[in-house]
Amino acid sequence: MTNYPGASGNGNPSSRPSGTDAGFGQRVDQIGSEAQQLWSDARGAVDDLGQSLDLRGRVERNPYGMIAAALGVGYVLGGGLFTPLTARMLRLGVRLAALPFVKDELLGMAETAFQGYQAGRGAVSSAVSREPGAASADASVAGTPRPPSY
């Protein structure tokens, strides 16, 4: 190893100034105390949030719901929000949510069509009964059962 006179950090202990070690140690202590302060502040914020949300009470009242909420938060924070699985689940959810609306629309259309069918059938049967000779035509066919009228 080559030592250059006057160069710092060249491995020669006599080349270091005597106050450098004390300054470095103070800086490490200061960083450590700042980290402890940051940790205690974060811990206090989490405790305050927990008290304001009453997490312990919610867990005691509804443990399965809180497990489901924790799974959902973990899924989102774990990066599962923009995955193909999430897209499939959303499509299924939209379909299931839309199912009652589609069912109501289809029932409404079927009811309207049935009412129109009944109205048309009633008009046709009244027109047939008014025609002259309609009863005699039915009577002339012997042995043929007459279809029931609804």
DSSP file with accessible surface (Angstrom, degrees, kcal/mol):
  #  RESIDUE AA STRUCTURE BP1 BP2  ACC     N-H-->O    O-->H-N    N-H-->O    O-->H-N    TCO  KAPPA ALPHA  PHI   PSI    X-CA   Y-CA   Z-CA
    1    1 A M              0   0  190      0, 0.0     2,-0.5     0, 0.0     9,-0.0   0.000 360.0 360.0 360.0 139.4    0.0    0.0    0.0
    2    2 A T        -     0   0   92      2,-0.0     2,-0.5     0, 0.0     0, 0.0  -0.799 360.0-154.1 -99.3 131.3    1.3    3.4   -0.9
    3    3 A N        -     0   0   86     -2,-0.5     8,-0.1     8,-0.1     7,-0.0  -0.916   3.9-159.9-105.5 127.0    1.1    6.2    1.7
    4    4 A Y    >   -     0   0  147     -2,-0.5     3,-1.7     3,-0.1     6,-0.1  -0.912  25.7-116.6-104.5 129.1    0.9    9.7    0.5
    5    5 A P  T 3  S+     0   0  129      0, 0.0     3,-0.1     0, 0.0    10,-0.0  -0.398  97.3  13.4 -65.3 134.4    1.9   12.4    3.0
    6    6 A G  T 3  S+     0   0   86      1,-0.3     2,-0.4    -2,-0.1     0, 0.0   0.373  94.7 123.5  85.8  -6.9   -1.0   14.7    3.8
    7    7 A A    X   -     0   0   38     -3,-1.7     3,-0.6     3,-0.0    -1,-0.3  -0.734  56.9-133.8 -88.6 136.6   -3.7   12.5    2.2
    8    8 A S  T 3  S+     0   0  104     -2,-0.4     8,-0.1     1,-0.2    -4,-0.0  -0.608  81.8  24.4 -87.8 149.3   -6.5   11.5    4.4
    9    9 A G  T 3  S+     0   0   67     -2,-0.2    -1,-0.2     3,-0.2     7,-0.0   0.752  76.3 127.5  77.2  23.2   -7.8    7.9    4.5
   10   10 A N  S <  S-     0   0   21     -3,-0.6    -2,-0.1     2,-0.2    -1,-0.1   0.314  85.3 -99.0 -96.9  11.0   -4.6    6.3    3.4
   11   11 A G  S    S+     0   0   50      1,-0.3     3,-0.1    -8,-0.1    -8,-0.1   0.367  85.7 124.4  94.8  -6.5   -4.4    3.9    6.3
   12   12 A N    >   -     0   0   58      1,-0.2     3,-1.5     2,-0.0     4,-0.4  -0.779  49.8-155.8 -90.9 113.5   -1.9    5.8    8.4
   13   13 A P  G >  S+     0   0   93      0, 0.0     3,-0.9     0, 0.0    -1,-0.2   0.818  91.4  58.8 -63.2 -25.4   -3.5    6.4   11.8
   14   14 A S  G 3  S+     0   0   98      1,-0.2     4,-0.1    -3,-0.1    -2,-0.0   0.701  94.9  65.0 -77.2 -14.2   -1.4    9.4   12.5
   15   15 A S  G <  S+     0   0   40     -3,-1.5    -1,-0.2     2,-0.1    -3,-0.0   0.655  83.7  90.5 -82.8 -14.3   -2.7   11.1    9.4
   16   16 A R  S <  S-     0   0  124     -3,-0.9     2,-0.1    -4,-0.4    -8,-0.0  -0.642  83.8-116.4 -81.3 140.8   -6.3   11.3   10.8
   17   17 A P    >>  -     0   0   81      0, 0.0     3,-0.9     0, 0.0     4,-0.5  -0.411  21.2-125.1 -70.6 150.5   -7.2   14.4   12.8
   18   18 A S  H 3> S+     0   0  120      1,-0.2     4,-0.6     2,-0.1     3,-0.3   0.796 105.0  55.8 -71.5 -25.8   -8.0   13.6   16.4
   19   19 A G  H 3> S+     0   0   49      1,-0.2     4,-1.8     2,-0.1    -1,-0.2   0.598  87.4  79.9 -83.9  -9.0  -11.5   15.3   16.3
   20   20 A T  H <> S+     0   0   73     -3,-0.9     4,-2.3     1,-0.2     5,-0.2   0.927  91.2  48.8 -68.1 -43.1  -12.8   13.2   13.4
   21   21 A D  H  X S+     0   0  102     -4,-0.5     4,-2.3    -3,-0.3    -1,-0.2   0.913 111.2  50.4 -64.8 -39.8  -13.7   10.1   15.4
   22   22 A A  H  X S+     0   0   60     -4,-0.6     4,-2.0     2,-0.2    -1,-0.2   0.909 111.5  48.3 -66.6 -38.5  -15.5   12.1   18.0
   23   23 A G  H  X S+     0   0   35     -4,-1.8     4,-2.1     2,-0.2    -2,-0.2   0.905 111.8  49.5 -67.7 -39.1  -17.6   13.9   15.3
   24   24 A F  H  X S+     0   0  145     -4,-2.3     4,-2.3     2,-0.2    -2,-0.2   0.920 110.8  49.4 -67.4 -42.5  -18.5   10.7   13.6
   25   25 A G  H  X S+     0   0   29     -4,-2.3     4,-2.4     1,-0.2    -1,-0.2   0.892 110.8  50.1 -63.1 -40.1  -19.5    9.1   16.9
   26   26 A Q  H  X S+     0   0  139     -4,-2.0     4,-2.5     2,-0.2    -1,-0.2   0.900 109.6  51.4 -65.5 -38.8  -21.7   12.0   17.8
   27   27 A R  H  X S+     0   0  123     -4,-2.1     4,-2.6     2,-0.2    -2,-0.2   0.910 109.8  49.0 -66.2 -40.1  -23.3   11.9   14.3
   28   28 A V  H  X S+     0   0   73     -4,-2.3     4,-2.5     2,-0.2    -2,-0.2   0.925 112.2  48.9 -64.6 -42.1  -24.1    8.1   14.8
   29   29 A D  H  X S+     0   0  119     -4,-2.4     4,-2.5     2,-0.2    -2,-0.2   0.903 111.3  49.9 -62.9 -40.9  -25.6    8.8   18.2
   30   30 A Q  H  X S+     0   0   89     -4,-2.5     4,-2.4     2,-0.2    -2,-0.2   0.925 111.3  48.2 -64.9 -42.3  -27.7   11.7   16.7
   31   31 A I  H  X S+     0   0   86     -4,-2.6     4,-2.4     1,-0.2    -2,-0.2   0.917 111.7  51.0 -64.2 -40.8  -28.9    9.4   13.9
   32   32 A G  H  X S+     0   0   33     -4,-2.5     4,-2.3     2,-0.2    -2,-0.2   0.923 111.4  46.4 -62.8 -43.1  -29.8    6.7   16.4
   33   33 A S  H  X S+     0   0   64     -4,-2.5     4,-2.4     2,-0.2    -1,-0.2   0.894 112.1  50.9 -68.8 -35.5  -31.7    9.1   18.6
   34   34 A E  H  X S+     0   0  100     -4,-2.4     4,-2.6     2,-0.2    -2,-0.2   0.903 109.9  50.6 -66.6 -37.6  -33.6   10.5   15.6
   35   35 A A  H  X S+     0   0   57     -4,-2.4     4,-2.6     2,-0.2    -2,-0.2   0.910 110.7  48.8 -66.5 -40.8  -34.5    7.0   14.5
   36   36 A Q  H  X S+     0   0  147     -4,-2.3     4,-2.6     2,-0.2    -2,-0.2   0.910 111.8  49.2 -64.6 -39.6  -35.8    6.2   18.0
   37   37 A Q  H  X S+     0   0  109     -4,-2.4     4,-2.4     2,-0.2    -2,-0.2   0.919 111.5  49.0 -64.7 -43.1  -37.8    9.4   18.0
   38   38 A L  H  X S+     0   0  124     -4,-2.6     4,-2.6     2,-0.2    -2,-0.2   0.917 111.7  50.0 -62.1 -42.7  -39.2    8.6   14.5
   39   39 A W  H  X S+     0   0  183     -4,-2.6     4,-2.6     1,-0.2    -2,-0.2   0.924 111.6  47.2 -62.7 -44.4  -40.1    5.1   15.7
   40   40 A S  H  X S+     0   0   58     -4,-2.6     4,-2.4     2,-0.2    -1,-0.2   0.889 112.2  50.4 -67.8 -36.3  -41.9    6.3   18.8
   41   41 A D  H  X S+     0   0   90     -4,-2.4     4,-2.3     2,-0.2    -2,-0.2   0.923 112.4  46.7 -64.9 -43.1  -43.8    9.0   16.8
   42   42 A A  H  X S+     0   0   48     -4,-2.6     4,-2.4     2,-0.2    -2,-0.2   0.914 112.2  50.4 -65.1 -41.5  -44.9    6.3   14.3
   43   43 A R  H  X S+     0   0  139     -4,-2.6     4,-2.4     1,-0.2    -2,-0.2   0.911 110.6  49.6 -63.3 -40.9  -45.9    4.0   17.1
   44   44 A G  H  X S+     0   0   28     -4,-2.4     4,-2.6     2,-0.2    -1,-0.2   0.892 109.7  51.3 -64.5 -39.2  -47.9    6.8   18.7
   45   45 A A  H  X S+     0   0   59     -4,-2.3     4,-2.5     2,-0.2    -2,-0.2   0.909 110.7  48.4 -65.0 -40.9  -49.7    7.6   15.4
   46   46 A V  H  X S+     0   0   86     -4,-2.4     4,-2.7     2,-0.2    -2,-0.2   0.916 112.1  49.2 -65.7 -41.7  -50.6    3.9   15.0
   47   47 A D  H  X S+     0   0   79     -4,-2.4     4,-2.3     2,-0.2    -2,-0.2   0.918 111.5  49.0 -63.3 -42.6  -51.9    3.7   18.5
   48   48 A D  H  X S+     0   0  105     -4,-2.6     4,-2.4     2,-0.2    -2,-0.2   0.910 112.2  48.6 -62.7 -42.1  -54.0    6.9   18.1
   49   49 A L  H  X S+     0   0  100     -4,-2.5     4,-2.3     1,-0.2    -2,-0.2   0.917 110.6  51.3 -63.9 -42.1  -55.4    5.6   14.8
   50   50 A G  H  X>S+     0   0   21     -4,-2.7     5,-1.7     1,-0.2     4,-0.9   0.891 111.6  47.0 -62.7 -39.0  -56.2    2.3   16.5
   51   51 A Q  H  <5S+     0   0  151     -4,-2.3    -1,-0.2     2,-0.2    -2,-0.2   0.896 112.2  49.3 -70.0 -38.9  -58.0    4.1   19.3
   52   52 A S  H  <5S+     0   0   90     -4,-2.4    -2,-0.2     1,-0.2    -1,-0.2   0.862 117.0  41.1 -70.8 -32.1  -60.0    6.3   17.0
   53   53 A L  H  <5S-     0   0   73     -4,-2.3    -1,-0.2    -5,-0.2    -2,-0.2   0.579 101.3-136.3 -87.6 -10.2  -61.1    3.4   14.8
   54   54 A D  T  X5 +     0   0   75     -4,-0.9     4,-2.3    -5,-0.2    -3,-0.2   0.948  36.4 171.2  53.9  53.1  -61.7    1.2   17.8
   55   55 A L  H  ><S+     0   0   73     -5,-1.7     4,-2.5     1,-0.2     5,-0.2   0.900  70.7  53.0 -63.2 -41.0  -60.1   -1.8   16.2
   56   56 A R  H  > S+     0   0  210     -6,-0.3     4,-2.2     1,-0.2    -1,-0.2   0.932 111.4  46.6 -62.6 -42.9  -60.1   -4.0   19.2
   57   57 A G  H  > S+     0   0   10      1,-0.2     4,-2.4     2,-0.2    -1,-0.2   0.903 112.2  50.3 -65.2 -40.2  -63.8   -3.5   19.7
   58   58 A R  H  X S+     0   0  118     -4,-2.3     4,-2.7     2,-0.2    -1,-0.2   0.895 109.9  50.3 -65.1 -40.3  -64.5   -4.1   16.1
   59   59 A V  H  < S+     0   0   70     -4,-2.5    -1,-0.2     1,-0.2    -2,-0.2   0.906 112.2  47.9 -64.5 -39.7  -62.5   -7.3   16.1
   60   60 A E  H  < S+     0   0  158     -4,-2.2    -2,-0.2    -5,-0.2    -1,-0.2   0.891 117.4  41.8 -68.4 -36.8  -64.4   -8.5   19.2
   61   61 A R  H  < S+     0   0  163     -4,-2.4    -2,-0.2     1,-0.2    -1,-0.2   0.857 134.9  13.0 -77.9 -37.3  -67.8   -7.7   17.7
   62   62 A N     X  +     0   0   94     -4,-2.7     4,-1.8    -5,-0.2    -1,-0.2  -0.586  65.8 165.0-142.4  77.2  -67.1   -9.0   14.2
   63   63 A P  H  > S+     0   0   59      0, 0.0     4,-2.0     0, 0.0     5,-0.2   0.897  78.8  49.6 -67.4 -39.1  -64.0  -11.1   13.9
   64   64 A Y  H  > S+     0   0  192      1,-0.2     4,-2.3     2,-0.2     5,-0.2   0.892 109.9  51.4 -69.0 -36.5  -64.7  -12.6   10.5
   65   65 A G  H  > S+     0   0   29      1,-0.2     4,-2.4     2,-0.2    -1,-0.2   0.896 110.1  49.4 -65.0 -38.5  -65.5   -9.3    8.9
   66   66 A M  H  X S+     0   0   51     -4,-1.8     4,-2.5     2,-0.2    -2,-0.2   0.864 109.1  52.1 -70.7 -33.9  -62.2   -7.9   10.2
   67   67 A I  H  X S+     0   0   98     -4,-2.0     4,-2.5     2,-0.2    -2,-0.2   0.928 110.8  48.4 -64.9 -42.1  -60.3  -10.9    8.9
   68   68 A A  H  X S+     0   0   60     -4,-2.3     4,-2.3     2,-0.2    -2,-0.2   0.914 111.8  49.4 -63.7 -40.9  -61.9  -10.3    5.5
   69   69 A A  H  X S+     0   0   52     -4,-2.4     4,-2.7     2,-0.2     5,-0.2   0.910 110.7  50.1 -64.7 -40.7  -61.0   -6.6    5.7
   70   70 A A  H  X S+     0   0   64     -4,-2.5     4,-2.6     1,-0.2    -2,-0.2   0.905 110.3  50.2 -65.0 -39.4  -57.4   -7.5    6.6
   71   71 A L  H  X S+     0   0  123     -4,-2.5     4,-2.4     2,-0.2    -1,-0.2   0.913 111.6  48.6 -63.8 -41.4  -57.3   -9.9    3.6
   72   72 A G  H  X S+     0   0   36     -4,-2.3     4,-2.3     2,-0.2    -2,-0.2   0.929 112.5  46.8 -65.0 -44.0  -58.6   -7.2    1.3
   73   73 A V  H  X S+     0   0   84     -4,-2.7     4,-3.0     1,-0.2     5,-0.3   0.928 113.5  49.5 -64.6 -41.4  -56.1   -4.6    2.5
   74   74 A G  H  X S+     0   0   43     -4,-2.6     4,-2.0    -5,-0.2     6,-0.2   0.893 109.7  51.8 -64.0 -38.2  -53.3   -7.1    2.3
   75   75 A Y  H  <>S+     0   0   79     -4,-2.4     5,-2.5    -5,-0.2     6,-0.3   0.930 114.0  43.0 -63.5 -44.2  -54.3   -8.0   -1.3
   76   76 A V  H ><5S+     0   0   71     -4,-2.3     3,-1.4     1,-0.2     5,-0.5   0.944 117.2  45.0 -68.6 -47.2  -54.4   -4.3   -2.3
   77   77 A L  H 3<5S+     0   0  144     -4,-3.0    -1,-0.2     1,-0.3    -2,-0.2   0.793 106.9  61.3 -68.9 -25.4  -51.1   -3.4   -0.6
   78   78 A G  T 3<5S-     0   0   68     -4,-2.0    -1,-0.3    -5,-0.3    -2,-0.2   0.467 122.5-102.6 -79.7  -1.0  -49.5   -6.6   -1.9
   79   79 A G  T < 5S+     0   0   54     -3,-1.4     3,-0.5    -4,-0.2    -3,-0.2   0.633  84.9 126.5  93.9  13.7  -50.0   -5.4   -5.5
   80   80 A G    > < +     0   0   10     -5,-2.5     3,-0.7    -6,-0.2     6,-0.3   0.486  48.6  87.7 -83.0  -0.7  -53.0   -7.6   -6.4
   81   81 A L  T 3  S+     0   0   79     -5,-0.5     2,-0.5    -6,-0.3    -1,-0.2   0.900  91.0  41.4 -68.0 -39.5  -55.1   -4.7   -7.5
   82   82 A F  T 3  S+     0   0  193     -3,-0.5    -1,-0.3    -6,-0.1    -2,-0.1  -0.400  91.4 113.2-109.0  58.6  -53.9   -4.7  -11.1
   83   83 A T  S <> S-     0   0   46     -3,-0.7     4,-1.9    -2,-0.5     5,-0.2  -0.810  78.3-110.5-121.2 162.7  -53.8   -8.4  -11.9
   84   84 A P  H  > S+     0   0   96      0, 0.0     4,-2.4     0, 0.0     5,-0.2   0.858 117.4  58.9 -61.1 -33.5  -55.8  -10.6  -14.2
   85   85 A L  H  > S+     0   0   83      1,-0.2     4,-2.5     2,-0.2     5,-0.2   0.928 105.5  48.5 -61.2 -42.9  -57.5  -12.3  -11.2
   86   86 A T  H  > S+     0   0   13     -6,-0.3     4,-2.6     1,-0.2    -1,-0.2   0.912 109.8  52.4 -64.2 -40.4  -58.8   -8.9  -10.0
   87   87 A A  H  X S+     0   0   38     -4,-1.9     4,-2.3     1,-0.2    -1,-0.2   0.925 110.8  47.4 -61.8 -42.7  -60.1   -8.2  -13.5
   88   88 A R  H  X S+     0   0  139     -4,-2.4     4,-2.4     1,-0.2    -1,-0.2   0.907 111.9  50.0 -65.1 -41.2  -62.0  -11.5  -13.6
   89   89 A M  H  X S+     0   0  100     -4,-2.5     4,-2.6     1,-0.2    -2,-0.2   0.902 110.8  49.7 -65.3 -38.8  -63.4  -10.9  -10.1
   90   90 A L  H  X S+     0   0  115     -4,-2.6     4,-2.6     2,-0.2     5,-0.2   0.912 110.2  50.2 -66.1 -41.8  -64.6   -7.4  -11.0
   91   91 A R  H  X S+     0   0  135     -4,-2.3     4,-2.3     2,-0.2    -2,-0.2   0.932 112.8  46.9 -61.5 -43.0  -66.3   -8.7  -14.2
   92   92 A L  H  X S+     0   0   98     -4,-2.4     4,-2.6     1,-0.2    -2,-0.2   0.917 111.6  51.4 -64.4 -41.2  -68.0  -11.4  -12.2
   93   93 A G  H  X S+     0   0   36     -4,-2.6     4,-2.4     2,-0.2    -2,-0.2   0.902 109.7  49.1 -63.1 -40.7  -69.1   -8.9   -9.6
   94   94 A V  H  X S+     0   0   99     -4,-2.6     4,-2.2     2,-0.2    -1,-0.2   0.920 111.7  49.6 -65.9 -40.5  -70.5   -6.5  -12.2
   95   95 A R  H  X S+     0   0  170     -4,-2.3     4,-1.1    -5,-0.2    -2,-0.2   0.922 112.8  46.1 -64.2 -43.3  -72.4   -9.4  -13.8
   96   96 A L  H  < S+     0   0  107     -4,-2.6    -1,-0.2     1,-0.2    -2,-0.2   0.872 113.0  49.9 -67.8 -34.6  -73.8  -10.5  -10.4
   97   97 A A  H  < S+     0   0   63     -4,-2.4     4,-0.4     1,-0.2    -1,-0.2   0.846 112.6  47.4 -71.3 -32.1  -74.8   -7.0   -9.5
   98   98 A A  H  X S+     0   0   38     -4,-2.2     4,-2.4     1,-0.2     5,-0.2   0.657  90.1  86.7 -82.5 -14.6  -76.5   -6.5  -12.9
   99   99 A L  H  X S+     0   0  106     -4,-1.1     4,-2.7     1,-0.2     5,-0.2   0.899  86.1  49.8 -57.1 -45.5  -78.4   -9.7  -12.6
  100  100 A P  H  > S+     0   0   67      0, 0.0     4,-2.4     0, 0.0    -1,-0.2   0.909 111.9  49.5 -61.9 -36.6  -81.4   -8.4  -10.6
  101  101 A F  H  > S+     0   0  146     -4,-0.4     4,-2.2     2,-0.2    -2,-0.2   0.929 112.7  46.2 -67.3 -42.3  -81.8   -5.5  -13.1
  102  102 A V  H  X S+     0   0   75     -4,-2.4     4,-2.7     2,-0.2     5,-0.2   0.916 111.8  52.3 -65.8 -41.1  -81.7   -7.8  -16.1
  103  103 A K  H  X S+     0   0  121     -4,-2.7     4,-2.7    -5,-0.2     5,-0.2   0.931 109.7  48.7 -60.9 -44.7  -84.2  -10.2  -14.4
  104  104 A D  H  X S+     0   0   95     -4,-2.4     4,-2.3    -5,-0.2    -1,-0.2   0.910 112.3  48.6 -62.3 -41.8  -86.6   -7.3  -13.7
  105  105 A E  H  X S+     0   0  133     -4,-2.2     4,-2.5     2,-0.2    -2,-0.2   0.924 112.3  47.9 -64.7 -43.3  -86.4   -6.1  -17.3
  106  106 A L  H  X S+     0   0  100     -4,-2.7     4,-2.6     2,-0.2    -2,-0.2   0.910 112.2  49.2 -65.4 -41.0  -86.9   -9.6  -18.7
  107  107 A L  H  X S+     0   0  105     -4,-2.7     4,-2.5    -5,-0.2    -1,-0.2   0.900 111.0  50.7 -63.9 -39.6  -89.9  -10.2  -16.4
  108  108 A G  H  X S+     0   0   33     -4,-2.3     4,-2.3    -5,-0.2    -2,-0.2   0.919 111.9  46.6 -63.5 -42.0  -91.4   -6.9  -17.5
  109  109 A M  H  X S+     0   0  116     -4,-2.5     4,-2.5     2,-0.2    -2,-0.2   0.913 113.1  49.2 -66.9 -40.2  -91.0   -7.7  -21.1
  110  110 A A  H  X S+     0   0   58     -4,-2.6     4,-2.6     2,-0.2    -2,-0.2   0.908 111.1  50.0 -65.9 -39.2  -92.5  -11.2  -20.7
  111  111 A E  H  X S+     0   0  122     -4,-2.5     4,-2.5     2,-0.2    -2,-0.2   0.928 111.6  47.9 -65.3 -42.3  -95.4   -9.8  -18.8
  112  112 A T  H  X S+     0   0   93     -4,-2.3     4,-2.3     2,-0.2    -2,-0.2   0.922 112.7  48.9 -63.9 -42.2  -96.1   -7.2  -21.5
  113  113 A A  H  X S+     0   0   67     -4,-2.5     4,-2.5     1,-0.2    -2,-0.2   0.911 111.4  49.7 -65.5 -39.8  -95.9   -9.9  -24.2
  114  114 A F  H  X S+     0   0  114     -4,-2.6     4,-2.7     2,-0.2    -2,-0.2   0.910 110.7  49.4 -66.1 -41.2  -98.2  -12.1  -22.3
  115  115 A Q  H  X S+     0   0  109     -4,-2.5     4,-2.5     2,-0.2    -1,-0.2   0.903 111.6  49.4 -63.9 -39.4 -100.8   -9.3  -21.8
  116  116 A G  H  X S+     0   0   46     -4,-2.3     4,-2.5     2,-0.2    -2,-0.2   0.901 110.6  50.6 -65.5 -38.1 -100.5   -8.6  -25.5
  117  117 A Y  H  X S+     0   0  138     -4,-2.5     4,-2.6     2,-0.2    -2,-0.2   0.930 111.7  47.2 -64.3 -43.6 -101.0  -12.2  -26.3
  118  118 A Q  H  X S+     0   0  104     -4,-2.7     4,-2.5     2,-0.2    -2,-0.2   0.908 112.5  49.4 -65.8 -39.6 -104.1  -12.4  -24.1
  119  119 A A  H  X S+     0   0   68     -4,-2.5     4,-2.1     2,-0.2    -2,-0.2   0.926 113.5  46.3 -65.8 -40.9 -105.5   -9.2  -25.6
  120  120 A G  H  X S+     0   0   37     -4,-2.5     4,-2.2     2,-0.2    -2,-0.2   0.908 112.8  49.5 -68.1 -39.1 -105.0  -10.5  -29.1
  121  121 A R  H  X S+     0   0   90     -4,-2.6     4,-2.6     2,-0.2     5,-0.2   0.901 110.2  51.0 -66.6 -40.1 -106.5  -13.9  -28.3
  122  122 A G  H  X S+     0   0   34     -4,-2.5     4,-1.9    -5,-0.2    -1,-0.2   0.901 110.7  49.0 -64.0 -38.7 -109.5  -12.3  -26.7
  123  123 A A  H  X S+     0   0   58     -4,-2.1     4,-1.9    -5,-0.2    -2,-0.2   0.905 112.7  47.5 -68.3 -38.9 -110.0  -10.1  -29.8
  124  124 A V  H  X S+     0   0   94     -4,-2.2     4,-2.4     2,-0.2     5,-0.2   0.930 112.0  48.8 -68.7 -43.1 -109.7  -13.1  -32.2
  125  125 A S  H  X S+     0   0   69     -4,-2.6     4,-2.0     1,-0.2    -1,-0.2   0.885 111.9  48.9 -67.6 -34.5 -112.1  -15.3  -30.1
  126  126 A S  H  X S+     0   0   40     -4,-1.9     4,-1.0    -5,-0.2    -1,-0.2   0.886 111.6  50.0 -71.9 -32.9 -114.7  -12.5  -30.0
  127  127 A A  H  X S+     0   0   48     -4,-1.9     4,-0.7    -5,-0.2    -2,-0.2   0.895 111.2  49.0 -70.4 -36.5 -114.4  -12.0  -33.7
  128  128 A V  H >< S+     0   0   72     -4,-2.4     3,-0.8     1,-0.2    -2,-0.2   0.908 108.6  52.6 -69.7 -38.7 -114.8  -15.7  -34.4
  129  129 A S  H 3< S+     0   0   91     -4,-2.0    -1,-0.2     1,-0.2    -2,-0.2   0.768 106.5  54.9 -71.0 -20.0 -117.9  -16.0  -32.2
  130  130 A R  H 3< S+     0   0  197     -4,-1.0    -1,-0.2    -3,-0.2    -2,-0.2   0.649  84.1 102.6 -85.2 -17.1 -119.5  -13.1  -34.1
  131  131 A E  S X< S-     0   0  115     -3,-0.8     3,-1.4    -4,-0.7     4,-0.3  -0.472  81.8-111.4 -68.7 138.5 -119.2  -14.7  -37.5
  132  132 A P  T 3  S+     0   0  129      0, 0.0    -1,-0.1     0, 0.0    -2,-0.1  -0.476  99.5  17.6 -69.8 137.0 -122.4  -16.2  -38.8
  133  133 A G  T 3> S+     0   0   45     -2,-0.2     4,-1.7    -3,-0.0     5,-0.1   0.541  84.8 120.7  84.3   5.4 -122.3  -20.0  -39.0
  134  134 A A  H <> S+     0   0   20     -3,-1.4     4,-1.5     2,-0.2     5,-0.1   0.917  77.4  46.7 -69.2 -36.8 -119.4  -20.3  -36.7
  135  135 A A  H  > S+     0   0   81     -4,-0.3     4,-2.0     1,-0.2    -1,-0.2   0.889 111.5  51.1 -71.7 -37.0 -121.4  -22.4  -34.2
  136  136 A S  H  > S+     0   0   78      1,-0.2     4,-1.6     2,-0.2    -1,-0.2   0.843 106.2  55.2 -70.4 -30.5 -122.8  -24.6  -37.0
  137  137 A A  H  X S+     0   0   51     -4,-1.7     4,-0.7     2,-0.2    -1,-0.2   0.901 110.1  46.1 -68.1 -36.7 -119.3  -25.3  -38.4
  138  138 A D  H >< S+     0   0   85     -4,-1.5     3,-0.5     1,-0.2    -2,-0.2   0.886 113.5  49.3 -70.6 -36.7 -118.3  -26.5  -35.0
  139  139 A A  H 3< S+     0   0   80     -4,-2.0    -1,-0.2     1,-0.2    -2,-0.2   0.763 102.2  62.8 -74.0 -26.4 -121.4  -28.7  -34.6
  140  140 A S  H 3< S+     0   0   89     -4,-1.6     2,-1.1    -5,-0.1    -1,-0.2   0.743  86.1  78.3 -73.2 -22.3 -121.0  -30.2  -38.1
  141  141 A V  S X< S-     0   0   75     -4,-0.7     3,-0.7    -3,-0.5     2,-0.3  -0.753  76.9-159.1 -89.6 102.7 -117.7  -31.9  -37.2
  142  142 A A  T 3   +     0   0   91     -2,-1.1    -2,-0.1     1,-0.2    -3,-0.1  -0.648  65.9  11.6 -88.1 138.4 -118.9  -34.8  -35.2
  143  143 A G  T 3  S+     0   0   83     -2,-0.3    -1,-0.2     1,-0.2    -2,-0.0   0.442  90.4 122.2  83.7  -3.0 -116.6  -36.6  -32.8
  144  144 A T    <   -     0   0   91     -3,-0.7    -1,-0.2    -6,-0.2     2,-0.1  -0.857  62.6-128.4 -95.3 121.2 -113.9  -34.0  -32.8
  145  145 A P        -     0   0  114      0, 0.0    -3,-0.0     0, 0.0    -1,-0.0  -0.429  20.3-123.1 -69.4 144.0 -113.2  -32.6  -29.4
  146  146 A R        -     0   0  189     -2,-0.1     3,-0.1     1,-0.1    -8,-0.0  -0.701  27.9-113.4 -85.4 135.2 -113.2  -28.9  -29.1
  147  147 A P        -     0   0  105      0, 0.0    -1,-0.1     0, 0.0     2,-0.1  -0.371  38.2-103.6 -68.6 143.0 -110.0  -27.3  -27.8
  148  148 A P        -     0   0   90      0, 0.0     2,-0.4     0, 0.0     0, 0.0  -0.378  29.9-133.0 -68.1 146.0 -110.4  -25.6  -24.4
  149  149 A S              0   0  112     -3,-0.1    -3,-0.0    -2,-0.1     0, 0.0  -0.850 360.0 360.0-100.5 137.7 -110.6  -21.9  -24.3
  150  150 A Y              0   0  219     -2,-0.4    -1,-0.0     0, 0.0     0, 0.0  -0.672 360.0 360.0-100.1 360.0 -108.5  -20.0  -21.8
